[in-house]
């Protein structure tokens, strides 16, 4: 290869960093070592499924846009470098069908989403369906991107419905701002609503919990008038000075007491600077009250990582440990749990949080070495060698002052306690058999695909025969 003599341009002998067989064998050996050293095994007594599609990671919102699907690449590389995939059932998700998307979204909106031409973002004029501005740009492959992350959430929900998983994970999902016929806040298709609709086919009551720094307005609006879904959003609130400008404490559902959805929207509005101790106490206190009163049979937890300290858009002082404590508490309730992603605009922080929360899901967080494995791809992007950097390391300067007084926090809890008194305990729902498209046919297809993979993929068969991640087998 001829190299440039220009000192500004850097050229590489292997520009795409393509790995040969020998390099892949060495990497696999290091991952196996991590699995053994970190005590990663498949959980006993429950099953975790992980749903992802590497094609989602290839999409690009634009150079200056805060949303970077590449954060999923960083999270996946960290999860798999630790070998956590050995403790889960892993699935490459499919695209959601148009019929599945139409469970919530309007026909006209989906038509426009599929046919809209790529254009430079323009905020000067109002846009059809709010598409084409700097928040929700129209980029190459937009409809496929939406269909893939929505399909992963739908598949994850179906695993819970079919009792094939007790905890299902889709870090590419969690886009909670999208409306029935409108894009909003970097969100085009509301995969959370689609997943909850699947869960409601089997579960009488679903509790939706949102720990994104932004109010989960799209999900709250979708289930505004039903008593089968309770929405709980813990977020920053500063009126119209902070997107989306909704989610105040008094927003509790429809004003009409005869409407089934009255009092079923729980909002926890916070100010800048809340820390782990306050945040986790609030979360556990309010979630436990909701569970006791509403008695959900399934929980959907949106794990937006923009509530972490150091986020490009967020202003909290919550660390990876505090964020993960919310996942651990929901897991401890023993209720079928769907974990989805959400916001998060500093990719290295997003990857740390979701890798840590994956370890909580499979039960290896206590034995996991916090030092990021040396063989982790893109390791330099993490800046610090640990998945638990200190607040000073994250912010580089002084932490933001906590503007949430103890008195205000107690007032929020008191107000929600009063609100929950008006919620009818565990509304009863007449249930029918789960539709056949979710059971036998899908299981047969998955069994066939699994057999074909094992037949033609010799390396996958060898890994399975080694018993990696299986207790007592090494």
C-alpha positions in Angstrom: 0.0 0.0 0.0 1.2 3.5 -0.9 1.0 5.9 2.0 0.4 9.6 1.8 3.3 12.0 2.6 0.8 14.5 4.0 1.3 14.6 7.7 -2.3 15.7 8.2 -3.9 12.7 6.6 -3.6 9.4 8.5 -3.7 6.2 6.5 -3.9 2.6 7.8 -2.8 -0.7 6.3 -6.1 -2.2 7.5 -8.6 0.8 7.3 -11.7 -1.3 8.1 -10.0 -3.2 11.0 -11.2 -6.5 9.5 -10.2 -9.4 11.8 -8.9 -12.6 10.5 -9.7 -16.1 11.9 -6.7 -16.0 14.2 -7.7 -12.7 15.7 -11.3 -13.9 16.2 -10.1 -17.0 17.9 -7.9 -14.9 20.3 -10.8 -12.6 21.0 -13.2 -15.5 21.7 -10.6 -17.0 24.1 -10.5 -13.7 26.0 -14.3 -13.5 26.2 -14.4 -17.1 27.6 -11.9 -16.1 30.2 -14.1 -13.1 31.2 -17.1 -15.4 31.5 -15.3 -17.7 33.9 -13.6 -14.9 35.9 -16.8 -12.9 36.4 -18.9 -15.9 37.3 -21.3 -15.4 34.5 -23.9 -18.2 34.3 -27.4 -18.5 33.1 -29.8 -17.5 36.0 -31.4 -20.2 38.0 -35.1 -20.0 38.2 -35.7 -17.4 35.6 -34.8 -16.7 32.0 -33.5 -13.5 30.4 -33.8 -12.7 26.7 -31.8 -10.0 24.8 -33.3 -8.7 21.6 -31.1 -6.6 19.2 -30.4 -6.1 15.5 -27.0 -4.8 14.4 -28.5 -3.1 11.4 -30.1 -0.5 13.7 -26.7 0.7 14.7 -25.8 1.7 11.2 -28.3 4.6 10.9 -27.3 8.2 11.3 -29.4 11.2 12.4 -26.9 13.7 11.2 -23.5 15.0 12.3 -24.8 17.5 14.9 -27.8 15.6 16.1 -27.6 14.4 19.8 -29.1 11.0 19.0 -26.4 8.5 18.0 -27.5 5.0 17.2 -23.8 4.1 17.4 -24.2 4.1 21.2 -25.9 0.7 20.7 -22.6 -0.6 19.2 -20.7 0.7 22.2 -23.2 -0.9 24.6 -23.2 -4.2 22.7 -19.4 -4.4 22.6 -19.1 -3.9 26.3 -21.9 -6.4 27.1 -20.3 -9.1 24.8 -16.7 -8.4 25.9 -17.7 -9.3 29.4 -19.5 -12.4 28.0 -22.9 -11.5 29.4 -24.6 -12.9 26.3 -23.7 -16.4 27.7 -26.3 -15.8 30.5 -29.1 -14.9 28.2 -31.2 -16.1 25.2 -30.1 -13.9 22.4 -32.3 -13.0 19.5 -31.6 -11.0 16.3 -34.9 -9.1 16.1 -36.9 -8.7 12.9 -38.7 -5.6 11.5 -42.2 -5.0 12.8 -44.8 -5.5 10.2 -47.1 -2.7 9.0 -50.0 -4.4 10.7 -48.1 -4.4 14.0 -47.2 -0.7 13.7 -50.9 0.1 12.9 -51.8 -1.2 16.3 -51.1 2.3 17.5 -50.0 4.5 14.6 -52.2 6.0 11.9 -52.2 4.7 8.4 -51.4 8.2 6.9 -48.5 8.7 9.3 -46.9 5.4 8.4 -47.3 6.1 4.7 -45.6 9.4 5.1 -42.9 7.9 7.3 -42.1 5.3 4.6 -42.1 7.6 1.6 -40.7 10.8 3.0 -37.6 12.0 1.0 -34.3 12.6 2.7 -33.7 16.3 3.3 -31.6 18.7 5.2 -33.4 19.6 8.5 -35.4 22.8 8.3 -37.1 24.4 11.3 -38.3 27.5 9.5 -41.7 26.1 8.3 -44.2 23.7 10.0 -43.7 20.1 8.8 -46.2 17.3 8.1 -46.4 15.0 11.1 -43.6 17.0 12.7 -41.0 15.3 10.4 -38.1 17.1 8.8 -37.0 19.5 11.5 -33.8 19.4 13.5 -35.4 17.3 16.2 -36.9 14.6 14.0 -34.9 14.7 10.7 -35.7 12.5 7.7 -32.6 10.4 7.1 -31.7 7.5 4.9 -33.4 4.3 6.0 -35.7 6.0 8.4 -38.7 3.6 8.1 -36.4 0.5 8.4 -34.8 2.0 11.5 -38.2 2.5 13.1 -39.5 -0.9 12.1 -36.4 -2.7 13.5 -36.4 -1.1 16.9 -40.2 -1.5 17.2 -39.9 -5.1 16.1 -37.4 -5.8 18.8 -39.7 -4.5 21.5 -42.7 -6.4 20.1 -40.7 -9.6 20.1 -39.5 -9.0 23.6 -43.0 -8.5 24.8 -44.1 -11.7 23.2 -41.4 -13.6 24.9 -42.9 -12.5 28.2 -46.5 -13.3 27.0 -45.4 -16.8 26.0 -43.5 -17.4 29.3 -40.3 -17.9 27.3 -38.7 -15.1 29.3 -39.1 -13.5 32.7 -37.0 -10.5 31.8 -36.7 -9.3 28.2 -34.3 -6.6 27.1 -34.3 -4.3 24.1 -31.8 -1.5 24.5 -32.6 -0.1 21.0 -36.2 0.7 22.1 -37.7 3.1 24.6 -38.6 5.9 22.3 -41.4 7.3 24.4 -42.2 10.7 22.8 -43.8 9.4 19.5 -47.5 10.1 19.2 -50.1 8.3 17.1 -49.6 10.5 14.1 -46.6 12.6 15.0 -42.9 12.3 15.5 -41.5 14.0 18.6 -38.3 14.4 20.5 -36.1 12.1 18.3 -38.9 9.5 18.4 -40.8 8.3 15.3 -42.5 5.1 16.3 -43.5 4.4 19.9 -42.2 0.9 20.4 -43.2 1.1 24.1 -46.9 1.5 23.3 -46.7 -1.3 20.8 -45.0 -3.6 23.4 -47.6 -2.8 26.1 -50.4 -3.5 23.7 -48.9 -7.0 23.2 -48.6 -7.5 26.9 -52.2 -6.5 27.4 -53.3 -9.4 25.3 -52.1 -11.7 28.1 -51.7 -9.5 31.2 -54.6 -7.7 32.8 -52.5 -4.8 34.2 -49.2 -3.3 33.1 -47.2 -0.8 35.1 -45.0 1.5 32.9 -42.1 3.2 34.6 -40.0 5.8 33.0 -36.6 7.0 34.4 -35.6 9.1 31.4 -34.8 12.7 32.2 -37.6 13.8 29.9 -41.3 13.2 30.6 -42.7 10.0 29.0 -45.5 12.0 27.4 -46.2 9.7 24.4 -46.9 6.6 26.5 -48.9 8.5 29.0 -51.1 10.0 26.3 -51.6 6.7 24.6 -53.0 5.1 27.8 -54.6 8.2 29.2 -58.1 6.7 29.4 -57.6 3.2 30.5 -57.2 1.7 34.0 -55.3 -1.3 32.7 -52.0 0.7 32.3 -50.6 2.9 35.0 -47.8 5.2 33.8 -45.1 6.5 36.2 -42.6 9.0 34.9 -39.7 10.4 37.0 -38.2 13.3 35.1 -36.9 16.9 35.1 -39.7 19.4 34.9 -39.3 23.1 34.3 -42.4 24.1 32.4 -41.8 25.0 28.8 -38.1 25.6 29.4 -37.4 21.9 29.2 -38.8 19.5 26.6 -41.5 18.4 26.4 -42.9 20.8 28.9 -45.4 18.4 30.4 -45.4 16.1 33.5 -46.2 18.4 36.4 -47.3 16.8 39.7 -51.0 17.7 39.1 -51.1 15.8 35.8 -52.8 12.7 37.1 -55.1 11.6 34.3 -58.4 12.7 32.9 -60.4 15.2 35.0 -63.6 13.2 34.6 -63.8 10.8 37.5 -66.0 8.5 35.4 -63.1 8.0 33.0 -61.3 4.7 33.8 -57.9 6.4 33.4 -58.5 9.0 36.1 -55.5 9.0 38.6 -53.6 6.4 36.6 -50.9 8.9 35.4 -48.2 9.4 38.1 -45.7 12.1 37.5 -42.6 12.9 39.6 -41.3 16.3 38.5 -37.7 17.0 39.7 -35.3 19.9 39.5 -31.6 19.8 38.5 -28.9 18.1 40.4 -30.7 15.2 42.2 -28.2 12.6 43.4 -28.3 8.8 43.8 -29.5 8.7 47.4 -32.5 10.9 46.8 -33.3 9.4 43.4 -33.2 5.8 44.5 -35.2 6.5 47.7 -37.9 8.3 45.6 -38.0 5.5 43.1 -38.3 2.7 45.6 -40.9 4.5 47.7 -43.2 5.5 44.8 -42.9 2.3 42.8 -43.7 0.1 45.8 -46.8 2.2 46.5 -47.9 1.8 42.9 -47.3 -1.9 42.9 -49.2 -2.4 46.2 -52.2 -0.4 45.0 -52.3 -1.3 41.3 -51.0 -4.9 41.5 -49.5 -5.1 38.0 -48.9 -8.4 36.3 -46.2 -7.1 34.1 -43.8 -4.1 34.3 -42.2 -2.1 31.5 -39.1 -0.1 32.6 -37.8 2.6 30.3 -34.1 3.1 31.2 -33.3 6.3 29.5 -29.7 7.1 30.3 -30.0 10.9 29.9 -30.9 11.0 33.6 -27.2 10.1 34.3 -24.7 12.7 35.3 -22.7 14.1 32.4 -25.3 13.6 29.8 -25.3 16.1 26.9 -28.9 17.1 27.5 -29.7 16.0 31.1 -28.8 17.9 34.3 -29.0 15.3 37.1 -26.2 13.9 39.3 -27.4 10.3 39.1 -24.6 7.8 38.6 -24.5 4.3 37.0 -25.0 2.7 40.4 -28.1 4.7 41.2 -29.6 4.1 37.7 -29.0 0.4 38.0 -30.5 0.3 41.5 -33.9 1.1 39.9 -33.6 -1.9 37.6 -32.5 -4.1 40.6 -35.6 -3.0 42.6 -38.0 -3.8 39.7 -36.3 -7.2 39.3 -36.7 -7.9 43.0 -40.5 -7.6 42.7 -40.6 -10.9 40.8 -43.0 -9.6 38.1 -42.4 -10.2 34.4 -40.2 -7.3 33.3 -39.4 -5.7 30.0 -36.4 -3.4 29.9 -36.0 -0.9 27.1 -33.6 1.9 26.4 -34.5 5.5 25.7 -32.6 8.7 25.8 -28.9 9.0 26.5 -26.7 11.4 24.5 -23.2 10.7 25.9 -22.6 7.3 24.3 -19.9 6.1 26.8 -22.3 6.7 29.7 -25.1 5.0 27.9 -23.0 1.9 27.3 -21.8 1.7 30.9 -25.4 2.0 32.3 -27.0 -0.6 30.0 -24.1 -3.0 30.4 -24.4 -2.7 34.2 -28.2 -3.1 34.0 -27.8 -6.2 31.8 -25.5 -7.7 34.5 -28.2 -7.0 37.1 -30.8 -8.7 34.9 -28.7 -11.9 34.6 -27.6 -11.7 38.3 -23.8 -11.3 37.8 -23.5 -7.7 38.9 -22.0 -8.6 42.3 -19.2 -10.6 40.8 -18.6 -8.4 37.7 -15.1 -6.8 37.5 -15.8 -3.1 37.2 -12.6 -2.6 35.1 -13.6 -2.6 31.4 -12.0 -5.6 29.7 -8.8 -4.7 27.7 -10.2 -6.5 24.6 -13.4 -4.4 24.5 -13.8 -2.8 21.0 -13.7 1.1 21.1 -12.3 0.9 24.6 -10.7 4.3 24.3 -14.1 5.9 23.9 -14.9 5.2 27.5 -12.2 7.6 28.7 -12.1 6.0 32.1 -11.2 2.3 32.7 -14.2 1.5 34.9 -17.9 1.2 34.4 -18.3 3.2 37.7 -16.5 6.5 37.2 -16.8 9.0 40.1 -19.0 12.1 39.8 -15.9 14.2 39.7 -14.5 12.2 36.8 -17.7 12.3 34.9 -18.3 16.1 35.2 -14.6 17.1 35.3 -15.7 20.2 37.3 -17.9 20.5 40.4 -21.2 18.5 40.5 -24.3 20.6 39.8 -26.0 21.8 43.0 -29.0 19.7 44.1 -32.1 21.9 43.7 -34.4 19.3 45.1 -35.0 20.1 48.8 -35.9 17.4 51.2 -39.2 19.2 51.9 -40.1 19.2 48.2 -39.3 15.5 47.8 -41.5 14.7 50.8 -44.3 16.8 49.3 -44.1 14.8 46.1 -44.4 11.5 47.9 -47.3 12.8 50.0 -49.2 14.1 46.9 -48.8 10.8 45.1 -49.9 8.8 48.2 -53.1 10.9 48.2 -53.5 10.3 44.4 -53.2 6.6 44.7 -56.1 6.5 47.3 -58.4 7.2 44.4 -57.1 4.3 42.3 -59.4 1.3 42.3 -57.4 -1.7 43.5 -56.5 -4.0 40.7 -59.3 -3.5 38.1 -60.6 -6.9 36.9 -60.5 -7.6 33.2 -62.2 -10.4 31.2 -59.4 -12.3 29.5 -59.5 -14.5 26.4 -57.0 -17.0 25.2 -53.9 -15.5 23.8 -54.1 -15.1 19.9 -52.5 -18.0 18.0 -50.0 -15.8 16.2 -48.1 -15.5 19.5 -47.8 -19.2 20.4 -47.4 -22.4 18.5 -46.6 -21.0 15.0 -43.9 -18.6 16.2 -42.3 -21.3 18.4 -42.1 -23.7 15.5 -40.4 -21.1 13.3 -37.9 -20.3 16.0 -37.2 -24.0 16.6 -36.5 -24.5 12.9 -34.2 -21.4 12.7 -32.3 -22.6 15.7 -31.8 -26.0 14.3 -30.6 -24.6 11.0 -28.2 -22.3 12.8 -26.7 -25.2 14.8 -26.4 -27.3 11.7 -24.5 -24.8 9.6 -22.8 -22.6 12.2 -20.0 -24.9 13.6 -18.6 -22.3 15.9 -22.0 -21.7 17.6 -22.4 -25.4 18.1 -18.9 -25.7 19.6 -19.7 -22.8 22.1 -22.9 -24.5 23.1 -21.2 -27.8 23.6 -18.6 -26.1 25.9 -21.4 -25.2 28.3 -20.3 -21.6 28.7 -22.7 -19.8 31.0 -24.3 -23.0 32.2 -23.9 -23.6 36.0 -21.5 -26.5 36.9 -20.4 -26.9 33.2 -17.0 -25.5 32.0 
